[in-house]
Amino acid sequence: MRKWHAEVVALHPFAGCLDFTARLYGPTGPLTPGSVARGETGSSVRLPLVGDAPGMARARLPYAVLEHAESVWERPRDRRILRVNLDETATQLGVPLDDIDRVHRLAGDRPSAPLPAKADAPALLDRLAVRPDDAAEIMAGWPDPGSPLWTPELRWLLDRSVALVRADLGGHGWLPPGPELPRERGPAWRHLYVYAYLALTGVVMDYHREHGIDEAVSWAALADLGRNLAVDRRMRGEGWPVMQSWLTLHARGAIYELGRLQYHRGGTAIDLHIPESGPMTPEAVEASLGEARAFFPRHFPDEHYTEFACGSWLLDPQLLEYLPEDSNIVRFQRRFELDPYEEPEGLDADVEVLRFVFRTLTTPLDQLPRRTALQRAVIDHLKAGRHWRIRRGHFPI
């Protein structure tokens, strides 16, 4: 079969499409102006010339027409113009093919969202509580057009991960936005899902406004980005694989921070999360719960919740062996009626305790600090060959 060939000059991800510039060649030379290329879905695009360059064309095609980029154009009668090679994309990104296939399948040709203007980014990062050192890295890796830091595969993944998360706006389940990337390869790789979060900020702010949510509450929820980036820096990158999925909850309107606690919509219960934001005193907890009791009926009247719930190692009764009766953790535990214990799928409680108490997953126990009663409890328990448990509990709203 004789083919049209395309030397792809630039790929420009754009709201559900692959927008590209290419130099096109047919069997006898450059593709002529006004040629029509047809996709597998039957859609067609007339290819204009770009400037005066012979055979240069610019086109925008829905991702549904594509399978991802082989730089090979076939004759219109073959009803295929460009195939996105998922194998090659996975290889170039250094990630499993199944992860790329999942993004391709879930994002489909759904709309993405644009990044904010680069000039507006510093102010936005400040509102999102991003520390200056993290903000500097994010700005240094900004996906400017033509930036050598951004390969076509990275641009494709950024666009499709935004589309994947946006498609579930209002959802509340765990949703990885894409594969775990080799972040040591540079700021574009390290912060790709931060750029996705920034692109989604305007989308979720619109969602909040539709539900009558005050901007101050919106920004308080979304500022968890800065907190997580700071923790990831402390953990030397060990924490990010969990964080990149956790932050999709905020970007879809599932998480709200009301005073001392965060609240996670979904099901018949509102799940509680405890951010790293100061003492968890009974007074602060009760004030936060009071805010939540008023917030959810007002802004989500069609959702009917009967309980607050929490799944955490903080509810492990073994902590009572180590902590005083008047500790904030013990008093928080006593609010809950515990469910029967079930081993959580995919979670290691010992790992989660080390993550949250010490912000490290690799430091030997003998080298961990023992400044607080909780730190001493965690270390002594693990040194004794025992294990922590993630327990789930609830209490009526």
Secondary structure, DSSP 8 states (H G I E B T S, - for coil): ---EEEEEEEEEEETTEEEEEEEEEETTEE--TT-EEE-TTS-EEE--B-TT-TTEEEEEEEGGG-SS---EE--GGGT------HHHHHHHHTS-HHHHHHHHHHHTT--------GGGHHHHHHHTT--HHHHHHHHHT---TT-TT--HHHHHHHHHHHHHHHTTTT--S----S----GGG-HHHHTHHHHHHHHHHHHHHHHHHHTT--HHHHHHHHTHHHHHHHHHHHTTTSSHHHHHHHHHHHHTT-EEEETTEEEE--TTEEEEE--SSS---HHHHHHHHHHHHHHHHHH-TT----EEEEEEGGG-GGGGGTS-TTSHHHHHHTT-EE------TT--HHHHHHHHHHS-SSS-GGGS---SHHHHHHHHHHHTT-----EEEEEE-
